[in-house]
Amino acid sequence: MADSEIEQLMRATRQGGSSEVSEKEREMEQIRQENLDRVLDKDARQRLGTIKMVKPEKARKVEDAILRMAQVGQIRSKITEEQLKGILDQFNETQAKQDMKIVYNRKGFEDSDDEEYDL
């Protein structure tokens, strides 16, 4: 499903959300889960479910990445738990690089000129 369709459904839900939209949303989520079931084995699915309970945003991003990989054809067989761990490690590394911040600790210096002018 295209990102634009998902965005349209999300906007419609925010604007009052008719039952038709929520039904489409449920249908989309069901298709998404079916696709994940085709790609993940039982243990990998359980691990992803555990992650989803703790960090739902992260689990959603990992699911998106797995579904994209499946669409492109990078996944040829079901993903095992060990393979999922590898994907999670790669995901964590890229997230850490994106979240890295540079902080400048600038020390203030005393300017004796301020005292002379009674500021």
C-alpha positions in Angstrom: 0.0 0.0 0.0 1.3 3.4 -0.9 2.3 5.9 1.8 -0.1 8.5 0.3 -3.0 6.2 0.9 -1.9 5.7 4.5 -1.5 9.4 5.0 -5.0 10.0 3.5 -6.6 7.5 5.9 -4.7 9.0 8.8 -6.0 12.5 7.9 -9.5 11.3 7.5 -9.4 9.7 10.9 -8.2 12.9 12.5 -10.9 14.9 10.8 -13.8 13.0 12.3 -13.2 9.5 11.2 -16.2 7.8 9.7 -16.8 4.1 10.2 -15.8 3.6 6.5 -12.3 5.0 7.2 -11.9 3.0 10.4 -12.9 -0.2 8.5 -10.4 0.6 5.8 -7.8 1.2 8.4 -8.5 -2.2 10.1 -8.4 -3.9 6.7 -5.0 -2.3 6.0 -3.7 -3.4 9.3 -5.0 -6.9 8.8 -3.2 -7.1 5.4 0.0 -5.8 7.0 -0.1 -8.5 9.7 -0.8 -11.2 7.1 2.3 -10.0 5.1 4.4 -10.0 8.2 3.2 -13.5 9.1 4.3 -14.7 5.6 7.8 -13.2 6.1 8.5 -13.9 9.8 8.7 -17.3 11.5 7.0 -17.9 14.9 9.9 -17.0 17.1 10.7 -13.9 15.2 7.1 -12.8 15.4 7.1 -13.3 19.1 10.2 -11.2 19.5 8.8 -8.4 17.4 5.6 -8.6 19.5 7.6 -8.2 22.7 9.4 -5.2 21.2 6.0 -3.8 20.2 4.8 -3.9 23.8 7.8 -1.9 25.1 8.5 0.4 22.1 5.6 0.4 19.6 7.1 3.1 17.4 10.4 1.2 17.0 8.5 -2.0 16.3 6.5 -0.2 13.6 9.6 1.1 12.0 11.2 -2.3 12.0 8.0 -3.9 10.5 8.1 -1.2 7.8 11.7 -2.0 7.0 11.0 -5.8 6.9 7.9 -5.2 4.6 10.0 -3.0 2.3 12.7 -5.6 2.1 10.1 -8.2 1.2 8.6 -6.0 -1.5 12.0 -5.4 -3.1 12.8 -9.1 -3.0 15.6 -9.1 -0.5 13.8 -11.7 1.6 13.6 -15.1 0.0 12.6 -17.3 3.0 11.0 -16.7 6.4 13.1 -14.5 8.8 14.3 -16.5 11.8 14.7 -15.0 15.3 18.5 -14.8 14.7 18.1 -13.0 11.5 15.6 -10.6 13.2 18.2 -9.9 15.8 20.7 -9.0 13.1 18.1 -6.6 11.5 17.5 -5.1 14.9 21.2 -4.6 15.5 21.5 -2.8 12.1 18.5 -0.7 12.9 19.9 0.3 16.3 23.2 1.3 14.8 21.5 3.5 12.2 19.2 5.0 14.9 22.2 5.7 17.2 24.0 7.6 14.3 20.8 9.6 13.6 20.3 10.4 17.3 23.8 11.4 17.9 24.1 15.1 18.9 27.1 17.3 19.2 27.1 19.4 22.3 29.4 22.3 22.6 30.4 23.2 26.2 31.5 26.7 26.0 33.0 28.1 29.1 32.0 31.6 29.9 34.9 33.9 30.4 35.0 36.8 32.8 35.3 40.1 31.2 36.7 42.6 33.6 35.6 45.4 31.3 31.9 45.0 32.3 32.7 45.8 35.9 34.4 49.1 35.0 31.3 50.5 33.2 28.8 49.5 35.9 26.6 47.5 33.5 
